[in-house]
Amino acid sequence: MSGSPAIQANGLTRRFNDKTAVDAIDLSIETGEIYGFLGPNGAGKSTTVRMLTTLLAPSDGDAIVAGHSIVREPDDVRLNIGVALQDAALDPKQTGRELLDMQGRLYGIPKQRRLERVNELLRLVDIGDAIDDFIRTYSGGMKRRLDLAAALVHQPRVLFLDEPTTGLDPVSRSKVWDEVRFLNRELGMTIFLTTQYLEEADELADRVGIINRGKIVAQGTPEELKRAIGHDVIVARVAGPSASALASLNAIDGVTHVELQGDEVVISAENGAAAISPVAVTLSDAGVRVVDLTLRTPSLDDVFLHATGNRMQANEAAK
């Protein structure tokens, strides 16, 4: 990573009537970085992305994206970014090749170069012989990869991916991950990735930012964010009612947080190894049958809980 930041936002704000959706955020993303952007529903994540991609004008502040101001030079920004949104607008009556060629024409790419570019994209993005099939025959994973290819036709400097693997099966998701890594590592492309899958951010992102109530509340590498919590996590899978034991678990020395998640009791502790035995005894004394008891280090979901007060999985399940 080198040179000027690929994205530099200063005081970026968006209001809708009397509601502030994005509240004067500052953001700096280095050239060649994969940046994962997470947030609960209604936190301002989508509004931020729409401003950075010039789909929505900010109320205050500005951002420099690929060297151009989203306020003063939105057309120049659009020429230098690629955007693959979650709901791809693909014409089912076109073939994949026709769609990519049309995208090239929209960017003013000469015919010969368009033909070359489509062949290059077929080596970058796994579409194969389906490029000449009608899009209506494509699977969900194929549509996602075609939309990604369309976002790359004009060789953008910055690529925005909005939940690129939502709804895909594990095999298709893995293929998209491989393509994202290739674009970043081999081509040096800066990638701004929003995702609802914490393992995706953990796997792909150099840094992660979490937005909540319009403000950036946590930012850093996945490992930095996990270490910053400083707590171990004890997970007790139980059989039968366990709510009565929560107060006793909270009273254990070194325990900082306890919550119920279905048939699991999740306990955060400063020293998990020291707390695991008292946790087991407390649950037993409360008449709670423990099916299994595990100790693990913090995950990005724990970071998300610490930063927002909610778990990412519960938030997404509520959509």
Contacts in CASP RR format, 6 or more apart in sequence:
PFRMAT RR
TARGET T0000
AUTHOR 0000-0000-0000
METHOD contacts of the structure
MODEL  1
MSGSPAIQANGLTRRFNDKTAVDAIDLSIETGEIYGFLGPNGAGKSTTVR
MLTTLLAPSDGDAIVAGHSIVREPDDVRLNIGVALQDAALDPKQTGRELL
DMQGRLYGIPKQRRLERVNELLRLVDIGDAIDDFIRTYSGGMKRRLDLAA
ALVHQPRVLFLDEPTTGLDPVSRSKVWDEVRFLNRELGMTIFLTTQYLEE
ADELADRVGIINRGKIVAQGTPEELKRAIGHDVIVARVAGPSASALASLN
AIDGVTHVELQGDEVVISAENGAAAISPVAVTLSDAGVRVVDLTLRTPSL
DDVFLHATGNRMQANEAAK
1 30 0 8 1.000
1 31 0 8 1.000
1 32 0 8 1.000
1 33 0 8 1.000
1 206 0 8 1.000
2 30 0 8 1.000
2 31 0 8 1.000
3 30 0 8 1.000
3 31 0 8 1.000
4 31 0 8 1.000
4 67 0 8 1.000
5 28 0 8 1.000
5 29 0 8 1.000
5 30 0 8 1.000
5 31 0 8 1.000
5 64 0 8 1.000
6 29 0 8 1.000
6 30 0 8 1.000
6 31 0 8 1.000
6 32 0 8 1.000
6 33 0 8 1.000
6 65 0 8 1.000
6 66 0 8 1.000
6 157 0 8 1.000
6 158 0 8 1.000
6 190 0 8 1.000
7 27 0 8 1.000
7 28 0 8 1.000
7 29 0 8 1.000
7 35 0 8 1.000
7 52 0 8 1.000
7 63 0 8 1.000
7 64 0 8 1.000
7 65 0 8 1.000
7 66 0 8 1.000
7 158 0 8 1.000
7 190 0 8 1.000
7 192 0 8 1.000
8 27 0 8 1.000
8 28 0 8 1.000
8 29 0 8 1.000
8 63 0 8 1.000
8 64 0 8 1.000
9 25 0 8 1.000
9 26 0 8 1.000
9 27 0 8 1.000
9 28 0 8 1.000
9 52 0 8 1.000
9 61 0 8 1.000
9 62 0 8 1.000
9 63 0 8 1.000
9 64 0 8 1.000
10 26 0 8 1.000
10 61 0 8 1.000
10 62 0 8 1.000
10 63 0 8 1.000
11 24 0 8 1.000
11 25 0 8 1.000
11 26 0 8 1.000
11 60 0 8 1.000
11 61 0 8 1.000
11 62 0 8 1.000
12 22 0 8 1.000
12 24 0 8 1.000
12 25 0 8 1.000
12 26 0 8 1.000
12 27 0 8 1.000
12 48 0 8 1.000
12 51 0 8 1.000
12 58 0 8 1.000
12 60 0 8 1.000
12 61 0 8 1.000
12 62 0 8 1.000
12 63 0 8 1.000
13 20 0 8 1.000
13 22 0 8 1.000
13 23 0 8 1.000
13 24 0 8 1.000
13 25 0 8 1.000
13 58 0 8 1.000
13 59 0 8 1.000
13 60 0 8 1.000
13 61 0 8 1.000
14 20 0 8 1.000
14 21 0 8 1.000
14 22 0 8 1.000
14 47 0 8 1.000
14 48 0 8 1.000
14 51 0 8 1.000
14 56 0 8 1.000
14 58 0 8 1.000
14 59 0 8 1.000
15 21 0 8 1.000
15 59 0 8 1.000
20 214 0 8 1.000
21 42 0 8 1.000
21 44 0 8 1.000
21 47 0 8 1.000
21 214 0 8 1.000
22 44 0 8 1.000
22 47 0 8 1.000
22 48 0 8 1.000
22 51 0 8 1.000
22 58 0 8 1.000
22 211 0 8 1.000
22 214 0 8 1.000
23 213 0 8 1.000
23 214 0 8 1.000
23 215 0 8 1.000
24 60 0 8 1.000
24 61 0 8 1.000
24 215 0 8 1.000
25 48 0 8 1.000
25 211 0 8 1.000
25 214 0 8 1.000
25 215 0 8 1.000
25 216 0 8 1.000
26 216 0 8 1.000
27 63 0 8 1.000
27 216 0 8 1.000
29 35 0 8 1.000
29 190 0 8 1.000
29 192 0 8 1.000
29 207 0 8 1.000
30 190 0 8 1.000
31 188 0 8 1.000
31 190 0 8 1.000
32 184 0 8 1.000
32 188 0 8 1.000
32 189 0 8 1.000
32 190 0 8 1.000
32 191 0 8 1.000
33 190 0 8 1.000
33 191 0 8 1.000
33 206 0 8 1.000
33 207 0 8 1.000
34 180 0 8 1.000
34 184 0 8 1.000
34 190 0 8 1.000
34 191 0 8 1.000
34 193 0 8 1.000
34 204 0 8 1.000
34 205 0 8 1.000
34 206 0 8 1.000
34 207 0 8 1.000
35 190 0 8 1.000
35 191 0 8 1.000
35 192 0 8 1.000
35 193 0 8 1.000
35 205 0 8 1.000
35 206 0 8 1.000
35 207 0 8 1.000
35 208 0 8 1.000
35 209 0 8 1.000
36 192 0 8 1.000
36 193 0 8 1.000
36 194 0 8 1.000
36 195 0 8 1.000
36 201 0 8 1.000
36 204 0 8 1.000
36 205 0 8 1.000
36 207 0 8 1.000
36 208 0 8 1.000
36 209 0 8 1.000
37 45 0 8 1.000
37 48 0 8 1.000
37 49 0 8 1.000
37 192 0 8 1.000
37 193 0 8 1.000
37 194 0 8 1.000
37 195 0 8 1.000
37 208 0 8 1.000
37 209 0 8 1.000
37 211 0 8 1.000
38 45 0 8 1.000
38 194 0 8 1.000
38 195 0 8 1.000
38 198 0 8 1.000
38 201 0 8 1.000
38 208 0 8 1.000
38 209 0 8 1.000
38 210 0 8 1.000
38 211 0 8 1.000
38 300 0 8 1.000
38 304 0 8 1.000
38 312 0 8 1.000
39 45 0 8 1.000
39 210 0 8 1.000
39 211 0 8 1.000
39 212 0 8 1.000
39 304 0 8 1.000
39 308 0 8 1.000
39 312 0 8 1.000
39 315 0 8 1.000
40 212 0 8 1.000
40 308 0 8 1.000
40 310 0 8 1.000
40 312 0 8 1.000
40 315 0 8 1.000
41 315 0 8 1.000
41 318 0 8 1.000
41 319 0 8 1.000
43 211 0 8 1.000
43 212 0 8 1.000
43 213 0 8 1.000
43 214 0 8 1.000
43 308 0 8 1.000
44 211 0 8 1.000
44 214 0 8 1.000
45 194 0 8 1.000
45 211 0 8 1.000
46 162 0 8 1.000
46 194 0 8 1.000
47 56 0 8 1.000
48 211 0 8 1.000
49 160 0 8 1.000
49 162 0 8 1.000
49 192 0 8 1.000
49 194 0 8 1.000
50 56 0 8 1.000
51 57 0 8 1.000
51 58 0 8 1.000
51 63 0 8 1.000
51 70 0 8 1.000
52 63 0 8 1.000
52 65 0 8 1.000
52 70 0 8 1.000
52 160 0 8 1.000
52 192 0 8 1.000
53 65 0 8 1.000
53 77 0 8 1.000
53 78 0 8 1.000
53 81 0 8 1.000
53 83 0 8 1.000
53 160 0 8 1.000
54 70 0 8 1.000
54 74 0 8 1.000
54 77 0 8 1.000
54 78 0 8 1.000
57 71 0 8 1.000
58 70 0 8 1.000
58 71 0 8 1.000
61 71 0 8 1.000
62 69 0 8 1.000
62 70 0 8 1.000
62 71 0 8 1.000
62 72 0 8 1.000
63 69 0 8 1.000
63 70 0 8 1.000
64 70 0 8 1.000
65 77 0 8 1.000
65 80 0 8 1.000
65 81 0 8 1.000
65 158 0 8 1.000
66 77 0 8 1.000
66 80 0 8 1.000
66 81 0 8 1.000
66 156 0 8 1.000
66 157 0 8 1.000
66 158 0 8 1.000
67 76 0 8 1.000
67 80 0 8 1.000
68 74 0 8 1.000
68 76 0 8 1.000
68 77 0 8 1.000
68 80 0 8 1.000
69 77 0 8 1.000
70 77 0 8 1.000
79 107 0 8 1.000
79 154 0 8 1.000
80 156 0 8 1.000
80 157 0 8 1.000
80 158 0 8 1.000
81 156 0 8 1.000
81 157 0 8 1.000
81 158 0 8 1.000
81 159 0 8 1.000
81 160 0 8 1.000
82 151 0 8 1.000
82 152 0 8 1.000
82 154 0 8 1.000
82 156 0 8 1.000
82 158 0 8 1.000
82 159 0 8 1.000
82 160 0 8 1.000
83 151 0 8 1.000
83 159 0 8 1.000
83 160 0 8 1.000
83 162 0 8 1.000
84 144 0 8 1.000
84 147 0 8 1.000
84 148 0 8 1.000
84 150 0 8 1.000
84 151 0 8 1.000
84 159 0 8 1.000
84 160 0 8 1.000
84 161 0 8 1.000
84 162 0 8 1.000
84 164 0 8 1.000
85 147 0 8 1.000
85 162 0 8 1.000
86 162 0 8 1.000
86 163 0 8 1.000
86 164 0 8 1.000
86 166 0 8 1.000
88 143 0 8 1.000
88 144 0 8 1.000
88 146 0 8 1.000
88 147 0 8 1.000
90 99 0 8 1.000
90 135 0 8 1.000
90 138 0 8 1.000
90 143 0 8 1.000
90 146 0 8 1.000
90 147 0 8 1.000
91 99 0 8 1.000
91 135 0 8 1.000
92 134 0 8 1.000
92 135 0 8 1.000
92 136 0 8 1.000
93 134 0 8 1.000
93 135 0 8 1.000
93 136 0 8 1.000
94 102 0 8 1.000
94 134 0 8 1.000
94 135 0 8 1.000
95 131 0 8 1.000
95 132 0 8 1.000
95 133 0 8 1.000
95 134 0 8 1.000
95 135 0 8 1.000
96 127 0 8 1.000
96 130 0 8 1.000
96 131 0 8 1.000
96 132 0 8 1.000
96 133 0 8 1.000
96 135 0 8 1.000
96 146 0 8 1.000
97 118 0 8 1.000
97 131 0 8 1.000
97 132 0 8 1.000
99 135 0 8 1.000
99 146 0 8 1.000
99 150 0 8 1.000
100 117 0 8 1.000
100 118 0 8 1.000
100 121 0 8 1.000
100 131 0 8 1.000
100 146 0 8 1.000
100 149 0 8 1.000
100 150 0 8 1.000
100 153 0 8 1.000
101 114 0 8 1.000
101 115 0 8 1.000
101 118 0 8 1.000
103 150 0 8 1.000
103 153 0 8 1.000
103 154 0 8 1.000
104 114 0 8 1.000
104 117 0 8 1.000
104 153 0 8 1.000
104 154 0 8 1.000
105 114 0 8 1.000
107 153 0 8 1.000
107 154 0 8 1.000
109 117 0 8 1.000
109 153 0 8 1.000
109 154 0 8 1.000
117 153 0 8 1.000
117 155 0 8 1.000
118 131 0 8 1.000
121 127 0 8 1.000
121 149 0 8 1.000
121 152 0 8 1.000
121 153 0 8 1.000
122 128 0 8 1.000
122 131 0 8 1.000
122 149 0 8 1.000
124 149 0 8 1.000
124 152 0 8 1.000
124 179 0 8 1.000
124 182 0 8 1.000
124 183 0 8 1.000
125 145 0 8 1.000
125 146 0 8 1.000
125 148 0 8 1.000
125 149 0 8 1.000
125 152 0 8 1.000
125 179 0 8 1.000
126 145 0 8 1.000
126 175 0 8 1.000
126 179 0 8 1.000
127 142 0 8 1.000
127 145 0 8 1.000
127 146 0 8 1.000
127 149 0 8 1.000
130 137 0 8 1.000
130 138 0 8 1.000
130 142 0 8 1.000
135 143 0 8 1.000
135 146 0 8 1.000
138 146 0 8 1.000
139 172 0 8 1.000
140 167 0 8 1.000
140 168 0 8 1.000
140 172 0 8 1.000
141 168 0 8 1.000
141 172 0 8 1.000
141 175 0 8 1.000
141 176 0 8 1.000
144 164 0 8 1.000
144 165 0 8 1.000
144 168 0 8 1.000
144 172 0 8 1.000
144 176 0 8 1.000
145 175 0 8 1.000
145 176 0 8 1.000
145 179 0 8 1.000
148 161 0 8 1.000
148 164 0 8 1.000
148 176 0 8 1.000
148 179 0 8 1.000
151 159 0 8 1.000
152 159 0 8 1.000
152 183 0 8 1.000
156 189 0 8 1.000
157 189 0 8 1.000
157 190 0 8 1.000
158 189 0 8 1.000
158 190 0 8 1.000
158 191 0 8 1.000
158 192 0 8 1.000
159 183 0 8 1.000
159 189 0 8 1.000
159 190 0 8 1.000
159 191 0 8 1.000
159 192 0 8 1.000
160 191 0 8 1.000
160 192 0 8 1.000
161 180 0 8 1.000
161 191 0 8 1.000
161 192 0 8 1.000
161 193 0 8 1.000
161 194 0 8 1.000
162 194 0 8 1.000
163 194 0 8 1.000
163 195 0 8 1.000
163 196 0 8 1.000
164 176 0 8 1.000
164 180 0 8 1.000
164 193 0 8 1.000
164 195 0 8 1.000
165 172 0 8 1.000
165 173 0 8 1.000
165 176 0 8 1.000
165 177 0 8 1.000
165 195 0 8 1.000
165 197 0 8 1.000
165 200 0 8 1.000
166 195 0 8 1.000
166 196 0 8 1.000
166 197 0 8 1.000
168 176 0 8 1.000
173 197 0 8 1.000
173 200 0 8 1.000
177 200 0 8 1.000
177 203 0 8 1.000
177 204 0 8 1.000
180 191 0 8 1.000
180 193 0 8 1.000
180 204 0 8 1.000
181 204 0 8 1.000
183 189 0 8 1.000
183 191 0 8 1.000
184 190 0 8 1.000
184 191 0 8 1.000
193 200 0 8 1.000
193 201 0 8 1.000
193 204 0 8 1.000
193 205 0 8 1.000
195 201 0 8 1.000
196 312 0 8 1.000
196 316 0 8 1.000
198 299 0 8 1.000
198 300 0 8 1.000
198 301 0 8 1.000
198 304 0 8 1.000
198 312 0 8 1.000
198 313 0 8 1.000
199 300 0 8 1.000
201 208 0 8 1.000
201 222 0 8 1.000
201 300 0 8 1.000
202 222 0 8 1.000
202 299 0 8 1.000
202 300 0 8 1.000
205 222 0 8 1.000
206 221 0 8 1.000
207 219 0 8 1.000
207 220 0 8 1.000
207 221 0 8 1.000
208 218 0 8 1.000
208 219 0 8 1.000
208 220 0 8 1.000
208 221 0 8 1.000
208 222 0 8 1.000
208 225 0 8 1.000
208 300 0 8 1.000
208 303 0 8 1.000
209 216 0 8 1.000
209 218 0 8 1.000
209 219 0 8 1.000
209 220 0 8 1.000
210 216 0 8 1.000
210 217 0 8 1.000
210 218 0 8 1.000
210 219 0 8 1.000
210 303 0 8 1.000
210 304 0 8 1.000
210 307 0 8 1.000
210 308 0 8 1.000
211 217 0 8 1.000
212 307 0 8 1.000
212 308 0 8 1.000
217 307 0 8 1.000
217 308 0 8 1.000
218 225 0 8 1.000
218 228 0 8 1.000
218 303 0 8 1.000
218 306 0 8 1.000
218 307 0 8 1.000
219 225 0 8 1.000
222 300 0 8 1.000
225 300 0 8 1.000
225 303 0 8 1.000
226 297 0 8 1.000
226 298 0 8 1.000
226 299 0 8 1.000
226 300 0 8 1.000
226 302 0 8 1.000
226 303 0 8 1.000
227 298 0 8 1.000
228 303 0 8 1.000
229 268 0 8 1.000
229 298 0 8 1.000
229 302 0 8 1.000
229 303 0 8 1.000
229 306 0 8 1.000
230 270 0 8 1.000
230 298 0 8 1.000
231 256 0 8 1.000
231 257 0 8 1.000
231 268 0 8 1.000
231 269 0 8 1.000
231 270 0 8 1.000
231 298 0 8 1.000
231 302 0 8 1.000
232 268 0 8 1.000
232 269 0 8 1.000
232 270 0 8 1.000
232 271 0 8 1.000
232 272 0 8 1.000
232 273 0 8 1.000
232 275 0 8 1.000
232 295 0 8 1.000
232 296 0 8 1.000
232 297 0 8 1.000
232 298 0 8 1.000
233 266 0 8 1.000
233 267 0 8 1.000
233 268 0 8 1.000
233 269 0 8 1.000
233 272 0 8 1.000
233 295 0 8 1.000
233 296 0 8 1.000
233 297 0 8 1.000
233 298 0 8 1.000
233 299 0 8 1.000
233 302 0 8 1.000
234 266 0 8 1.000
234 267 0 8 1.000
234 268 0 8 1.000
234 269 0 8 1.000
234 272 0 8 1.000
234 275 0 8 1.000
234 276 0 8 1.000
234 279 0 8 1.000
234 293 0 8 1.000
234 294 0 8 1.000
234 295 0 8 1.000
235 264 0 8 1.000
235 265 0 8 1.000
235 266 0 8 1.000
235 267 0 8 1.000
235 293 0 8 1.000
235 294 0 8 1.000
235 295 0 8 1.000
235 296 0 8 1.000
236 242 0 8 1.000
236 264 0 8 1.000
236 265 0 8 1.000
236 267 0 8 1.000
236 279 0 8 1.000
236 280 0 8 1.000
236 283 0 8 1.000
236 290 0 8 1.000
236 292 0 8 1.000
236 293 0 8 1.000
237 263 0 8 1.000
237 264 0 8 1.000
237 290 0 8 1.000
237 291 0 8 1.000
237 292 0 8 1.000
237 293 0 8 1.000
238 263 0 8 1.000
238 264 0 8 1.000
238 265 0 8 1.000
238 283 0 8 1.000
238 288 0 8 1.000
238 289 0 8 1.000
238 290 0 8 1.000
238 291 0 8 1.000
239 263 0 8 1.000
239 289 0 8 1.000
239 291 0 8 1.000
240 263 0 8 1.000
240 288 0 8 1.000
240 289 0 8 1.000
241 288 0 8 1.000
242 260 0 8 1.000
242 265 0 8 1.000
242 283 0 8 1.000
242 286 0 8 1.000
242 288 0 8 1.000
243 260 0 8 1.000
244 286 0 8 1.000
244 288 0 8 1.000
245 265 0 8 1.000
245 282 0 8 1.000
245 283 0 8 1.000
245 286 0 8 1.000
245 287 0 8 1.000
245 288 0 8 1.000
246 258 0 8 1.000
246 260 0 8 1.000
246 265 0 8 1.000
248 282 0 8 1.000
248 285 0 8 1.000
248 286 0 8 1.000
249 255 0 8 1.000
249 258 0 8 1.000
249 265 0 8 1.000
249 267 0 8 1.000
249 279 0 8 1.000
249 282 0 8 1.000
249 283 0 8 1.000
250 258 0 8 1.000
252 269 0 8 1.000
252 275 0 8 1.000
252 278 0 8 1.000
252 279 0 8 1.000
252 282 0 8 1.000
253 275 0 8 1.000
253 278 0 8 1.000
254 269 0 8 1.000
254 270 0 8 1.000
254 271 0 8 1.000
254 274 0 8 1.000
254 275 0 8 1.000
255 267 0 8 1.000
255 268 0 8 1.000
255 269 0 8 1.000
255 275 0 8 1.000
255 279 0 8 1.000
256 268 0 8 1.000
256 269 0 8 1.000
256 270 0 8 1.000
257 267 0 8 1.000
257 268 0 8 1.000
258 265 0 8 1.000
258 266 0 8 1.000
258 267 0 8 1.000
258 268 0 8 1.000
259 265 0 8 1.000
259 266 0 8 1.000
260 266 0 8 1.000
261 311 0 8 1.000
261 314 0 8 1.000
263 291 0 8 1.000
265 283 0 8 1.000
265 288 0 8 1.000
267 275 0 8 1.000
267 279 0 8 1.000
268 302 0 8 1.000
269 275 0 8 1.000
269 276 0 8 1.000
269 279 0 8 1.000
272 295 0 8 1.000
273 295 0 8 1.000
276 293 0 8 1.000
276 295 0 8 1.000
279 293 0 8 1.000
280 290 0 8 1.000
280 293 0 8 1.000
283 290 0 8 1.000
284 290 0 8 1.000
300 312 0 8 1.000
301 311 0 8 1.000
301 312 0 8 1.000
301 313 0 8 1.000
304 310 0 8 1.000
304 311 0 8 1.000
304 312 0 8 1.000
305 311 0 8 1.000
END
